[in-house]
């Protein structure tokens, strides 16, 4: 298993509670495929540096996790298909 960090931004048209449920669904994708959540940060609503998809604000989330490559590919696929996600980024962290 490799170490990864996922950052994603959810549209603010969703209520905070629904945005948190969406974040939990992505945590479940990781844990269902035998991945491990190391840390989860809900950074709240923030103003974007520039408009993305006609949105100027978004709910930010950061998840540090350990998972296999197949889990990361599935997570990336689902994030791309989700209309409520403005942007996402998955990076592989260096081994210490």
Order of alpha helices (4+ residues) and beta strands (2+ residues): beta-alpha-beta-beta-alpha-beta
